[in-house]
Amino acid sequence: MVTAGVLILTGALILGACGGSSDNDAATTVSGSPTATTAPNAAVTTIEPDEDSGVIASGSAADRCNALFTTSEMTDLFGEEAILDEAETEEGIGQLICVWSTVEDPNDLTDLSYDLLVLQLYGGDPIPGENFFDVSFYPDAQPLDGIGAQAFLDKTAPNNLTVHFLEGKTYGQISYVEANPDSPGGAAGLTDAQAINLLTTFHDRVP
């Protein structure tokens, strides 16, 4: 079981995310969804991977991230311009990491908050994705219906909302962070319905 490493890695990404650039693809809708107590039915356009490759199987890390969510979608989600900050793979454990953030102007002292979304996907080869998730790390996690074999939503950490799914050997996690000096320790700037819709879209786009 290596769940502790996943938690450490997520924290390191949140602290270490830096500016970058990414070409915007065509936008699709990722807003709106049912409540956490019902099975989600997100109305989104699925981005299909290349015919000869899956999101994990081949292609650059940035291509794989963009096949899951576009920067245009993240811009819509954040409500301001977004970039794909980081895109990394670790084929030894079948891992894909994508980090999107808002584009901030260092000279604008009226806007000191920023949004960050960290996506982790474990494709199950060579290590089953379930080895990277232990619900005991999230004692207050709320189970979600209709997304994979198991899915959870957790809002324990301040300014952070995390959603997870398990489907066969695949494990996916999205952590949404809103750093706002005007609201320290507050809730992340994402509703439960938006988070469920985001997780549903993520799950449905994994081949």
C-alpha positions in Angstrom: 0.0 0.0 0.0 1.5 3.3 -1.1 -1.3 5.8 -0.3 0.9 7.9 2.0 3.1 8.6 -1.0 0.2 9.7 -3.0 -0.8 12.2 -0.3 2.7 13.5 0.0 3.0 13.9 -3.8 -0.3 15.8 -4.0 0.9 18.2 -1.3 4.2 18.7 -3.1 2.5 19.5 -6.4 0.2 22.0 -4.7 3.2 23.8 -3.1 5.5 23.5 -6.2 3.2 24.2 -9.1 4.7 26.8 -11.4 3.7 28.8 -14.5 3.7 27.2 -17.9 1.7 27.3 -21.1 -0.6 25.0 -23.1 -2.6 25.3 -26.3 -6.3 25.5 -25.7 -8.5 22.9 -27.3 -12.2 23.2 -28.1 -14.2 23.8 -25.0 -16.8 21.5 -23.7 -19.2 21.9 -20.7 -18.2 20.5 -17.3 -20.5 22.6 -15.1 -23.6 21.4 -13.3 -24.5 18.0 -11.9 -26.8 16.2 -9.5 -26.3 16.2 -5.7 -23.8 14.0 -3.9 -26.6 11.6 -2.8 -27.8 10.8 -6.4 -26.2 9.0 -9.3 -24.7 11.7 -11.5 -25.7 12.1 -15.1 -23.4 14.7 -16.5 -24.2 16.1 -19.9 -20.8 16.6 -21.4 -19.1 15.9 -24.7 -16.6 13.0 -24.4 -13.2 13.6 -25.9 -12.2 10.3 -27.4 -8.5 9.2 -27.3 -6.6 8.4 -30.5 -7.8 5.2 -32.2 -4.5 3.5 -31.6 -3.8 4.8 -28.1 -5.4 5.2 -24.7 -4.8 8.1 -22.3 -2.3 6.1 -20.3 -0.9 3.8 -23.1 0.9 6.4 -25.3 1.4 10.0 -26.3 3.0 12.8 -24.4 1.9 13.5 -20.8 0.4 16.9 -22.0 -1.5 15.1 -24.7 -2.9 12.7 -22.2 -3.9 15.5 -19.8 -5.6 17.4 -22.7 -7.5 14.3 -23.6 -9.0 14.3 -20.1 -9.7 18.0 -19.8 -8.8 21.0 -22.0 -7.5 24.3 -20.8 -10.6 25.9 -22.1 -12.7 23.7 -19.8 -10.4 24.6 -16.9 -10.8 28.3 -17.7 -14.6 27.8 -17.6 -14.3 25.9 -14.3 -12.0 28.5 -12.6 -13.8 31.5 -14.0 -10.5 33.0 -15.2 -7.7 32.0 -17.6 -6.1 28.6 -16.8 -3.0 26.9 -18.0 -1.7 23.3 -17.8 1.2 23.9 -15.4 2.5 20.3 -15.2 2.0 17.1 -17.0 4.1 14.1 -15.9 4.0 10.3 -16.2 5.6 7.6 -14.2 5.3 4.5 -16.4 6.8 2.3 -13.7 3.6 2.6 -11.7 1.2 3.5 -14.5 0.7 7.1 -13.2 -0.3 10.3 -15.0 -0.3 13.6 -13.2 -1.9 16.8 -14.5 -1.8 20.2 -12.8 -3.9 23.1 -14.0 -3.9 26.6 -12.4 -5.2 30.0 -12.9 -3.0 32.6 -14.7 -2.1 35.3 -12.2 -0.7 38.7 -12.7 2.1 39.3 -10.1 1.5 43.1 -10.4 -2.2 42.8 -9.6 -2.4 43.2 -5.8 -6.2 43.2 -5.8 -6.3 39.5 -6.7 -4.2 37.5 -4.4 -6.2 34.2 -4.7 -5.5 31.4 -7.1 -7.1 28.1 -8.1 -5.3 24.8 -8.6 -6.5 21.4 -9.8 -4.3 18.4 -9.4 -5.4 15.2 -11.3 -3.8 11.8 -10.7 -4.6 8.7 -12.7 -3.3 5.2 -12.1 -4.0 3.0 -15.0 -3.5 -0.3 -13.2 -0.4 -1.5 -15.1 1.9 -2.7 -13.6 0.3 -1.9 -10.2 -3.5 -2.1 -9.6 -4.9 1.3 -8.9 -6.6 0.2 -5.7 -3.1 0.0 -4.2 -2.9 3.8 -4.3 -6.2 4.5 -2.4 -7.2 3.7 1.1 -10.5 5.3 2.3 -9.2 5.2 5.9 -7.1 8.2 4.9 -10.4 10.1 4.4 -12.5 9.2 7.4 -15.1 11.9 6.6 -15.3 11.0 2.9 -18.9 10.9 1.5 -19.6 7.9 -0.8 -21.0 8.8 -4.3 -23.3 6.6 -6.4 -23.0 5.9 -10.0 -19.3 6.6 -10.7 -17.2 3.5 -11.2 -17.2 0.7 -8.6 -16.5 3.2 -5.7 -16.4 6.9 -5.6 -15.9 9.4 -2.7 -16.0 13.2 -2.1 -13.9 14.7 0.8 -13.8 18.2 2.1 -11.9 17.7 5.3 -8.8 19.8 4.4 -9.3 23.6 4.4 -9.7 25.3 1.0 -9.5 21.8 -0.6 -12.0 19.5 -2.1 -11.0 16.0 -3.3 -12.9 13.4 -5.3 -11.9 9.8 -6.1 -13.1 6.8 -8.1 -12.1 3.2 -8.4 -13.0 1.2 -11.5 -11.4 -2.2 -12.0 -7.7 -1.7 -11.8 -8.0 2.1 -12.4 -7.9 4.7 -9.7 -8.5 8.4 -10.3 -8.2 11.4 -8.0 -8.9 15.1 -8.4 -7.9 17.6 -5.8 -9.2 21.2 -6.2 -7.5 23.9 -4.1 -8.5 27.6 -3.8 -5.9 29.7 -2.0 -7.6 32.8 -0.9 -5.9 35.1 1.7 -9.3 36.8 2.3 -10.9 33.5 3.3 -8.2 31.4 5.1 -9.5 27.9 6.0 -12.6 28.3 4.0 -14.2 25.9 1.5 -12.7 25.4 -1.9 -14.4 27.4 -4.6 -16.2 24.4 -6.1 -19.7 23.1 -5.2 -20.4 19.5 -4.5 -22.4 19.3 -7.7 -19.5 20.7 -9.8 -17.1 18.3 -8.1 -19.3 15.3 -8.9 -19.7 16.4 -12.5 -16.0 16.8 -12.8 -15.3 13.3 -11.4 -18.0 11.8 -13.7 -16.4 13.5 -16.7 -13.0 12.3 -15.6 -14.2 8.7 -15.1 -16.0 8.6 -18.5 -13.1 9.9 -20.5 -10.6 7.3 -19.2 -10.5 4.6 -21.8 
